[in-house]
Amino acid sequence: MSAEGQPAIGPLLTVGQLTKLFGTFAACNGIDLDIKPGEIHALLGENGAGKSTLVKMLFGVLAPTSGEIVWQGQPVRIASPSAARKLGIGMVFQHFSLFEALTVAENIALSMAPGISLSRIAEEASALSHSYGLPLDPKAHVADLSVGERQRIEIVRALLQNPKLIILDEPTSVLTPQEADRLFETLNKLKAEGRSVLYISHRLEEVQRICDRATVLRHGKVTGACDPRRETPSSLARMMVGSDVAHVSAEGTSTKGAVKLEARHLSASARTPFAVALKNICLKVHAGEVLAIAGVAGNGQGELFDALSGEYPAATDDVVRIADKPVGTRGINARRLMGAGFVPEERHGHAAVSALSLSDNLVLARSQSDRRAFLGGGVLGLIRQDAVKRATRRISEAMDVRKSGENPPAGSLSGGNLQKFIVGRELDRQPMVLVVNQPTWGVDAGAASRIRQALVDLAKSGSAVLVISQDLDEIFEVATEIAVISEGRLSDIYPAAELSREKIGLLMGGMYGKTETAETAHAH
Amino acid sequence: MGIFEAILLTVITAATPLVLAAVGELVTERSGVLNLGVEGMMIMGAACAFIATQMTGSPYVGILAGIASGALFSLLFGFLTLTLVANQVATGLALTILGLGVSGMIGEAYVGQSGIKLPQIVFPVLSDIPFLGALLFKQDLIFYLSIAVVVGVNWFLFRSRAGLKLRSVGDSHASAHALGINVIRMRYLAVMFGGACAGLAGAQLSLVYTPQWVENMSAGRGWIALALVVFASWRPWRVVAGGYLFGAVSISQLHAQAFGIGIPSQFLSALPYLATIVVLILISHNRRTTLINTPASLGKPFVPDR
């Protein structure tokens, strides 16, 4: 690795043989890494490759089991985040470490030296955020801000410490393409100032666009160190995944049948102060079609799913129709009995009960729709364990679910494998209508391509599929039609071939209802 | 002194222990810890304050003993829930049962003894103000302390950096930990402050309200204080409003019962609870502000993943 060429200037940070064990599991196994001053260094890897564990050690959140960290030529022990900050390391977390109940200024104050007054922090934060093109209102409550704005707080908070190294953990996963562009401009500004950036991502295109060097991790080990601009996306992907990822083929899904799922002027008020109201949503999904709904998180995706699945039924029957029958006020089981299947976003606690076995989870989801197959004893409704176990095995085989033991608790599966099981649980019924929210969120590339192919195949076999997703790559892989949700409103539906990423980005930014929400924001 | 003034004085005496215990619990809950043992810490404070006063002859030593016993008793809760990560609800309930039992045992020899009432502290000029003077400036030390604690807590929570840290720990302990705040230490301090306040509230019962020791003399006030915190949506001044309203209605219903108004006495006895709940619900009807003030990690155990 040292053959990479001796740098003219000494590295800012060098990591040698860094290892972190959780029990006997090595989350990081002998990692070597060096970051030069004024470079944007990418840390590439799949979910679970050990990226987050590594940066948590660099930021003092986790203590390494063995190995060394050298900062500006001096070996250091980073015992806590405040020690890391003192050295000059700033961090922007993937799952923001913000306090929703506090204001922007209060959030920033928490990571500053205690002597400075809140009003001065507010002033400085406001000035700094404007100079980097990331405007912020210091008095706003975090709970009221969009995800992009929340990320700005994190970045401004890190920058106020005047760090030499800024670590960004998957920063663009929650941003629109336009917001991401603005972030890249900021990063280039930081680089021009001589600061270093450690940029964690699994998006190859961005890494090639902005990063000078890349270190690739897989299963806790370094599998490559390279200049991403000299690599191709597929060579980078091979380093990340270890093998070529199956390409999802959406060919042959063009035949359109009758309308199977329809929403007519569907509106729903926000159930909680932080939820989004649905406004006059109209959509049609035909048999043989995959309609993908794009949008930045928190724009009403969860609420739309709840209304379509019947988890929170609507006030009138006519606003949701399955196979041309009004079902708006019916519950989730009634809709399942009509041939619909639903996969919600949260795997744990929503789609599955983590502590129960896979077969129990299967019974919970399908005891009504497949009563005859799974329950016996007439009104007693005794569970037919044999039939349920057989179905569990069938689903696991069909979706290639990798698990320890025959029938383990759902919580013991990795995210990707549990997601495959949950999607497979619905596909096993051959549903006429399938509604899926964020089908591959936080899932490794192999499992994701498997799930996407299964969704495409279901549509090919004549079902109507609706996919709600934040991932544009996924949307372009599976969709035949695309719509965008923004602030609880749905755009028109476009054929997938006619939409560009830029157009989707504009729709995500909310060409809908912008003036109206600005007014309501002032009314608070 | 007119009748009205006399009634108001008893209202203040009835409300002070509620306000003290509730503000202490408010700080505990703002740090994300739900301590249901307020009643137990209060009765321990009452017993220890009375015993210390009888032994030394000084009610001021009694006050210190009340505060110390409440804080020590809450330390037991802190050790079980924060260090050993026991269930907070179950531990809090156990603390109440334990406190009622232990206080009854150590106080047994003192039942029926007449105590020493905490003397009034009279502010020379201010106490001559008509009406208000006698109410506000001719009171005992614990009343003055209760006001100071409320003002102090309000300033601490919403103006000081340490208070901001405490609120952040209650909102999201994982994020607070990631920022390098010592979550466990912060919670220990908040729990002990809550215990000290509950102990002081207990001392008020056995040194001011009825200067003697009676088993179970806290009579459910710890539970009312707990409810006040929630209905006041974790805002100190709302706790004061709720506490004084509760005191006012319970005293006036006693007078109403004495006058023999034709309303069933059971209804009158329930009135303080009803009135307090209704008023505090009306105050906190704005769901958004309530949500912003509710400590999001209340009752959730914190184990740093190291």
Interface residues (C-beta under 8 A of the other chain):
Chain A: G60 V61 L62 A63 S80 P81 S82 A83 R85 F93 F96 S97 L98 F99 E100 A101 L102 E106 A109 L110 S111 P114 H141 A143 T272 P273 F274 H524
Chain B: R161 L164 K165 R167 S168 D171 S172 A174 S175 A176 H177 A178 L179 G180 I181 R287 R288 L291 I292 N293 T294 P295 A296 D305 R306
